[in-house]
Amino acid sequence: MRIYQVDPARPRQVRQFIEFPNQLYKGNPYFCPAVEAEMRAALDRRHSFYRHSAADFFLAESEGQVIGRIAAVHNALHNHYRKVKTAFFWAFDVVDDFQVAAALFEAVFAWARRRGCDSILGPRGLVGSDAAGVLVEGFDQRAVMGVPYNYPYYDEFIRRLGFEKLTDHWSGYLPAGLELSPRILAIAERVRRRRGYWVKSFSSKKEMRRWAPRVLAAYEAAFAGTHEWHPVPPEEMQAMADSLIAAADPRLMKLLLKGDEVIGFAFVYPDLSDAFRRWNGRLHPLALLDLKREYGRTRWLIANGVGILPAYQNLGGDAVLYADLWQTVRQLGQYEHADVVQVNEINFKSRADMEAVGVKWYKKHRSYRRTLEG
């Protein structure tokens, strides 16, 4: 076995890094491939991330076959804002062999030490839109678009290497045709009248792009207090917005406003993961055509990102958003299932809100932390 650093200028090595998960999970009905173009962009040194920070990518190989991969990330903006010296691991995939996992992580540890880091967190990618965590519950459930899937042995390997749990993100199932509680509907109507809240819906992606700067500002304000947040350059925020808009059905994207001020949002979009499974995450012309058709075929929704600005939390705005979304989903009549994804376990308010509308938690993704000895 040998561990080596990927040279981004060598297409074969880049391709091997990107395609390894498709080989590892071939035939697995639950796995959903990442979008190849997005991972390829992460390895491209022209990515805006490399203007302020560093990342390198490693492969494990035996007898000419790739048997594992991992990325090492040093986010200078995160460290400066949090006043820490930490590195991240990311894009970890490996065969069922602890020695291979240990060798890959040792490459990350050595990489981080050279940069003066004293701890490792992860998995966490280059930008905030990279879904976090290693799956630790829900291995017999389908992965939705953009949310990681892995084998059960990942958690064991990572803990054996000295990592401890940092936090879990929960995902839950909600029947899209569920009748919303009359109590929630009544609360929503009362809050609308008393507080002057209203919900902005969209008719096109062009309209969404016009609103994007205001939405991004609200997104930053809503999540600035979380342990994961740090200031992000405008071009990276715009890339996150572009990725979300690309997958969106504008009718399902909602903003909560008071007057002209955006005070909350709900990001719900069609789950196109079956199309990505058919084409292993590739977006060539035939795959793009199939992806377009999937918008009309899918019966699944993904709810990812409900936020209220701190000054307006606990005032009923979330009920207004839920009621408007429920009405839209009923009118569309296409969807039967919803996956509510990546709710931090310490976000007790969001968890309680989700449970109140009928969410049943069935997946957990774990983030880890490890002290890095000298």
C-alpha positions as CSV (number, residue, x, y, z in Angstrom):
1,M,0.0,0.0,0.0
2,R,1.1,3.5,-0.7
3,I,-0.3,6.9,0.2
4,Y,0.3,9.8,-2.2
5,Q,-0.8,13.3,-2.7
6,V,-3.0,14.0,-5.7
7,D,-1.4,16.4,-8.3
8,P,-4.3,18.6,-9.5
9,A,-2.5,19.0,-12.8
10,R,-2.7,15.3,-13.5
11,P,-6.2,14.4,-14.9
12,R,-5.8,10.7,-14.1
13,Q,-5.2,11.3,-10.4
14,V,-8.0,13.8,-10.2
15,R,-10.4,11.3,-11.9
16,Q,-9.3,8.5,-9.6
17,F,-10.0,10.7,-6.5
18,I,-13.5,11.7,-7.8
19,E,-14.6,8.3,-9.0
20,F,-13.4,6.1,-6.1
21,P,-16.7,6.4,-4.1
22,N,-18.7,5.2,-7.2
23,Q,-16.5,2.1,-7.2
24,L,-16.8,1.6,-3.4
25,Y,-20.6,1.8,-3.4
26,K,-21.3,0.2,-6.7
27,G,-24.6,-1.7,-6.4
28,N,-25.5,0.0,-3.1
29,P,-29.1,1.2,-3.5
30,Y,-28.8,3.8,-0.7
31,F,-25.7,5.7,-1.9
32,C,-26.1,8.9,-3.9
33,P,-23.1,10.2,-5.8
34,A,-21.8,13.7,-5.4
35,V,-22.0,16.0,-8.3
36,E,-18.8,15.3,-10.2
37,A,-18.4,18.9,-11.4
38,E,-18.5,20.2,-7.9
39,M,-15.8,17.8,-6.6
40,R,-13.7,18.5,-9.7
41,A,-14.0,22.3,-8.9
42,A,-12.7,21.7,-5.4
43,L,-9.5,20.1,-6.7
44,D,-9.0,23.0,-9.2
45,R,-6.6,25.6,-7.8
46,R,-8.6,28.3,-9.5
47,H,-11.3,27.7,-6.9
48,S,-11.8,30.9,-4.9
49,F,-11.0,29.0,-1.6
50,Y,-7.4,28.8,-2.5
51,R,-7.0,32.6,-2.5
52,H,-7.1,32.6,1.3
53,S,-6.7,29.0,2.4
54,A,-5.2,25.6,1.5
55,A,-6.3,22.0,0.8
56,D,-4.7,18.9,-0.5
57,F,-6.0,15.5,-1.5
58,F,-4.6,12.0,-0.8
59,L,-5.1,8.6,-2.3
60,A,-4.4,5.1,-1.0
61,E,-3.4,2.5,-3.6
62,S,-2.6,-1.2,-3.5
63,E,-1.6,-3.3,-6.5
64,G,-2.6,-0.5,-8.8
65,Q,-6.1,-0.1,-7.3
66,V,-7.4,2.8,-5.3
67,I,-8.5,1.7,-1.9
68,G,-9.1,5.0,-0.1
69,R,-9.1,8.7,-0.3
70,I,-9.1,11.8,2.0
71,A,-8.8,15.6,1.8
72,A,-6.9,17.9,4.3
73,V,-8.3,21.4,4.6
74,H,-6.8,24.5,6.3
75,N,-9.4,27.2,6.3
76,A,-7.5,30.4,7.4
77,L,-10.7,32.4,7.6
78,H,-12.3,30.0,10.0
79,N,-9.2,29.9,12.2
80,H,-8.7,33.7,12.3
81,Y,-12.4,34.2,13.2
82,R,-12.5,31.4,15.8
83,K,-9.0,32.1,17.1
84,V,-8.0,28.5,16.7
85,K,-5.4,26.4,15.0
86,T,-7.3,23.6,13.5
87,A,-7.5,21.7,10.2
88,F,-10.4,19.8,8.7
89,F,-10.6,16.3,7.2
90,W,-13.0,15.8,4.3
91,A,-14.0,13.5,1.4
92,F,-13.0,10.4,3.4
93,D,-13.8,7.1,1.8
94,V,-12.1,3.8,2.4
95,V,-12.4,0.0,2.0
96,D,-13.1,-2.0,5.1
97,D,-9.5,-2.0,6.3
98,F,-8.5,-0.1,9.4
99,Q,-4.9,0.1,8.4
100,V,-5.7,1.9,5.2
101,A,-7.9,4.4,7.1
102,A,-5.1,4.9,9.6
103,A,-2.5,5.6,6.9
104,L,-4.8,8.1,5.2
105,F,-5.4,10.0,8.4
106,E,-1.7,10.0,9.3
107,A,-1.1,11.8,6.0
108,V,-3.7,14.4,7.1
109,F,-2.1,14.7,10.6
110,A,1.3,15.3,9.2
111,W,-0.1,17.8,6.7
112,A,-1.8,19.7,9.5
113,R,1.2,19.7,11.8
114,R,3.3,21.3,9.1
115,R,0.8,24.1,9.2
116,G,1.0,24.6,12.9
117,C,-2.4,23.1,13.7
118,D,-3.2,21.6,17.1
119,S,-6.5,19.9,16.3
120,I,-8.5,18.2,13.5
121,L,-12.2,18.6,12.9
122,G,-14.4,17.0,10.3
123,P,-15.6,16.1,8.0
124,R,-16.0,19.6,6.7
125,G,-15.4,20.8,3.1
126,L,-14.2,24.0,1.4
127,V,-17.5,25.8,1.6
128,G,-20.4,25.9,3.9
129,S,-22.7,24.2,1.4
130,D,-20.7,21.0,1.6
131,A,-23.0,18.8,3.8
132,A,-21.3,17.7,7.0
133,G,-20.9,14.5,8.9
134,V,-20.3,10.7,8.8
135,L,-23.5,8.6,8.7
136,V,-23.8,6.8,12.0
137,E,-27.6,5.9,11.9
138,G,-29.9,5.2,9.0
139,F,-27.8,2.9,6.8
140,D,-30.9,1.2,5.4
141,Q,-32.4,4.6,4.2
142,R,-31.8,6.2,0.8
143,A,-29.4,9.1,0.8
144,V,-30.8,12.3,-0.7
145,M,-29.0,14.6,-3.0
146,G,-26.1,16.4,-1.4
147,V,-26.1,14.5,1.9
148,P,-23.3,11.9,2.6
149,Y,-23.8,8.2,2.8
150,N,-21.1,5.7,4.0
151,Y,-20.7,2.2,5.4
152,P,-21.1,1.6,9.2
153,Y,-17.4,0.9,9.8
154,Y,-16.4,4.5,9.1
155,D,-17.5,5.6,12.6
156,E,-15.5,2.8,14.3
157,F,-12.4,3.6,12.3
158,I,-12.5,7.3,13.1
159,R,-13.1,6.7,16.8
160,R,-10.2,4.2,16.9
161,L,-8.0,6.9,15.6
162,G,-8.6,9.1,18.6
163,F,-11.5,11.3,17.5
164,E,-14.4,12.2,19.8
165,K,-17.8,13.2,18.8
166,L,-18.2,17.0,18.2
167,T,-21.9,17.0,17.3
168,D,-24.6,15.1,15.5
169,H,-26.9,16.4,12.7
170,W,-30.2,14.7,12.5
171,S,-32.4,14.0,9.4
172,G,-36.0,13.0,9.5
173,Y,-38.9,11.8,7.4
174,L,-42.1,13.6,6.9
175,P,-45.0,12.4,4.6
176,A,-45.5,15.3,2.2
177,G,-49.2,14.7,2.3
178,L,-49.4,15.0,6.1
179,E,-52.2,17.2,7.3
180,L,-50.8,20.2,9.2
181,S,-52.2,20.6,12.7
182,P,-55.1,23.1,12.9
183,R,-53.3,24.6,15.9
184,I,-50.2,25.5,13.7
185,L,-52.4,26.9,11.0
186,A,-54.2,29.0,13.6
187,I,-50.9,30.3,15.1
188,A,-49.6,31.1,11.6
189,E,-52.7,33.2,10.8
190,R,-52.7,35.0,14.1
191,V,-49.0,35.8,13.7
192,R,-49.5,37.2,10.2
193,R,-52.2,39.5,11.4
194,R,-50.5,40.7,14.6
195,R,-46.9,41.0,13.5
196,G,-47.4,41.9,9.9
197,Y,-45.4,39.0,8.6
198,W,-45.8,37.8,5.0
199,V,-44.2,35.1,2.8
200,K,-42.4,35.9,-0.4
201,S,-42.7,33.1,-3.1
202,F,-40.9,33.0,-6.4
203,S,-42.1,32.4,-10.0
204,S,-38.7,32.0,-11.6
205,K,-35.0,31.3,-11.0
206,K,-34.3,34.8,-12.5
207,E,-36.4,36.3,-9.8
208,M,-34.5,34.3,-7.2
209,R,-31.2,35.6,-8.5
210,R,-32.4,39.2,-8.0
211,W,-33.2,38.5,-4.4
212,A,-30.0,36.5,-3.8
213,P,-28.0,39.3,-2.1
214,R,-30.7,40.0,0.4
215,V,-31.2,36.3,1.1
216,L,-27.5,35.7,1.6
217,A,-27.3,38.6,4.1
218,A,-30.2,37.0,6.0
219,Y,-28.6,33.6,5.9
220,E,-25.4,35.0,7.5
221,A,-27.3,36.8,10.2
222,A,-29.4,33.7,11.0
223,F,-26.4,31.3,11.4
224,A,-23.7,33.7,12.7
225,G,-24.1,32.4,16.2
226,T,-23.5,28.7,15.4
227,H,-20.2,26.9,16.1
228,E,-19.6,26.3,12.5
229,W,-20.0,29.8,11.1
230,H,-17.3,32.1,10.0
231,P,-17.2,35.1,7.6
232,V,-17.2,33.9,4.0
233,P,-16.0,35.9,1.0
234,P,-18.8,37.2,-1.3
235,E,-17.7,35.0,-4.2
236,E,-18.1,31.8,-2.1
237,M,-21.4,33.0,-0.8
238,Q,-22.5,33.6,-4.4
239,A,-21.3,30.1,-5.4
240,M,-23.5,28.6,-2.6
241,A,-26.5,30.6,-3.8
242,D,-25.8,29.5,-7.4
243,S,-25.7,25.8,-6.4
244,L,-29.0,26.2,-4.4
245,I,-30.8,28.0,-7.3
246,A,-29.6,25.4,-9.8
247,A,-31.5,22.7,-7.9
248,A,-34.5,24.8,-6.9
249,D,-38.1,24.8,-7.8
250,P,-38.8,28.5,-7.3
251,R,-42.3,27.8,-6.0
252,L,-40.9,25.9,-3.0
253,M,-38.4,28.6,-1.9
254,K,-39.9,30.8,0.7
255,L,-38.8,34.1,2.4
256,L,-40.4,35.5,5.5
257,L,-40.6,39.3,5.5
258,K,-41.8,42.0,7.9
259,G,-42.4,45.0,5.6
260,D,-39.4,45.0,3.3
261,E,-37.0,43.2,5.7
262,V,-36.1,39.6,5.1
263,I,-36.3,38.0,8.5
264,G,-36.4,34.3,7.7
265,F,-36.3,31.7,5.0
266,A,-37.1,28.1,4.2
267,F,-35.1,26.2,1.5
268,V,-37.1,23.3,0.1
269,Y,-36.3,21.7,-3.2
270,P,-37.0,18.5,-5.2
271,D,-34.8,15.6,-4.5
272,L,-33.1,14.6,-7.8
273,S,-30.9,11.9,-6.3
274,D,-32.3,9.1,-8.5
275,A,-31.0,10.8,-11.6
276,F,-27.6,11.3,-10.0
277,R,-27.6,7.6,-9.1
278,R,-28.3,6.6,-12.8
279,W,-25.4,8.7,-14.1
280,N,-22.9,8.5,-11.1
281,G,-23.1,12.2,-10.5
282,R,-22.0,13.1,-14.1
283,L,-23.6,16.0,-15.9
284,H,-23.1,15.2,-19.6
285,P,-25.9,16.1,-22.1
286,L,-27.9,12.9,-21.6
287,A,-27.6,13.2,-17.9
288,L,-28.8,16.8,-17.9
289,L,-31.8,15.8,-20.0
290,D,-32.6,13.1,-17.5
291,L,-32.1,15.5,-14.6
292,K,-34.5,17.9,-16.1
293,R,-37.1,15.2,-16.5
294,E,-36.5,14.1,-12.9
295,Y,-38.1,17.4,-11.7
296,G,-41.4,16.1,-12.9
297,R,-40.9,12.5,-11.7
298,T,-39.5,12.8,-8.2
299,R,-41.9,12.3,-5.3
300,W,-39.4,13.4,-2.8
301,L,-38.6,16.8,-1.3
302,I,-35.5,18.0,0.6
303,A,-36.0,20.5,3.4
304,N,-32.6,22.0,4.2
305,G,-32.2,25.4,5.8
306,V,-35.0,26.9,7.8
307,G,-33.8,30.0,9.6
308,I,-35.1,33.0,11.4
309,L,-33.1,36.1,12.3
310,P,-32.2,36.1,16.0
311,A,-34.3,39.2,16.8
312,Y,-37.4,37.5,15.4
313,Q,-37.0,34.0,16.9
314,N,-39.7,32.5,19.1
315,L,-42.3,34.9,17.7
316,G,-44.2,32.5,15.5
317,G,-42.5,33.2,12.2
318,D,-41.6,29.5,11.7
319,A,-45.3,28.6,11.9
320,V,-46.0,31.1,9.1
321,L,-43.3,29.5,6.9
322,Y,-44.6,26.0,7.6
323,A,-48.2,26.9,6.8
324,D,-47.2,28.5,3.5
325,L,-45.0,25.6,2.5
326,W,-47.7,23.1,3.4
327,Q,-50.2,24.9,1.2
328,T,-47.8,25.1,-1.7
329,V,-47.0,21.4,-1.5
330,R,-50.7,20.5,-1.4
331,Q,-51.3,22.7,-4.5
332,L,-48.5,21.1,-6.5
333,G,-49.8,17.6,-5.7
334,Q,-46.6,15.9,-6.9
335,Y,-44.8,15.0,-3.7
336,E,-45.3,12.1,-1.3
337,H,-42.2,12.3,0.9
338,A,-39.9,14.8,2.5
339,D,-36.5,14.4,4.0
340,V,-35.7,17.1,6.6
341,V,-31.9,17.1,6.6
342,Q,-29.0,18.1,8.8
343,V,-30.6,19.7,11.9
344,N,-28.0,20.1,14.6
345,E,-28.8,18.1,17.7
346,I,-28.1,21.2,19.9
347,N,-30.7,23.2,18.0
348,F,-33.4,22.2,20.4
349,K,-35.9,24.8,19.0
350,S,-35.7,23.5,15.4
351,R,-35.9,19.9,16.6
352,A,-39.0,20.7,18.6
353,D,-40.6,22.6,15.7
354,M,-39.9,19.7,13.3
355,E,-41.4,17.2,15.7
356,A,-44.5,19.3,16.2
357,V,-45.2,19.1,12.4
358,G,-44.7,15.3,12.4
359,V,-41.0,14.7,11.5
360,K,-39.7,11.3,12.6
361,W,-35.9,11.3,13.0
362,Y,-34.2,8.4,11.2
363,K,-30.7,9.3,10.2
364,K,-27.7,10.9,12.1
365,H,-24.5,12.3,10.7
366,R,-21.6,12.8,13.1
367,S,-18.8,15.4,13.2
368,Y,-15.6,14.7,15.1
369,R,-12.7,16.4,16.9
370,R,-9.3,15.2,17.8
371,T,-6.4,16.9,19.5
372,L,-3.2,16.8,17.4
373,E,-0.1,16.0,19.3
374,G,3.2,17.6,18.4
